[in-house]
Amino acid sequence: SDDRAYVDAVLRDGGERAGTLAEATMKTVRDIIGLLQG
């Protein structure tokens, strides 16, 4: 049904956004750890 397709699209979009955000966060964490070890 249309509802199922909508839910799938929302979950996929949210997952992509969460992945992008996590990637940026992890880069920041790695930069900080690098500075502390540096």
C-alpha positions in Angstrom: 0.0 0.0 0.0 1.0 3.7 -0.2 1.4 3.8 3.6 4.0 1.1 3.5 5.9 2.8 0.7 5.8 6.1 2.7 7.0 4.5 5.9 9.9 2.8 4.0 10.9 6.1 2.4 10.8 8.0 5.7 12.9 5.3 7.4 15.4 5.2 4.5 15.7 9.0 4.5 16.1 9.1 8.3 18.8 6.4 8.2 20.8 8.2 5.5 20.6 11.5 7.5 21.6 9.7 10.7 24.5 8.1 8.9 25.7 11.4 7.7 25.5 13.0 11.1 27.3 10.0 12.7 30.0 10.3 10.2 30.6 14.0 11.0 30.5 13.3 14.7 33.0 10.5 14.4 35.3 12.7 12.4 35.2 15.3 15.1 35.9 12.6 17.8 38.9 11.3 15.8 40.2 14.8 15.4 40.0 15.4 19.1 41.6 12.1 19.9 44.4 12.9 17.5 45.0 16.2 19.2 45.1 14.6 22.6 47.6 11.9 21.4 49.6 14.4 19.3 
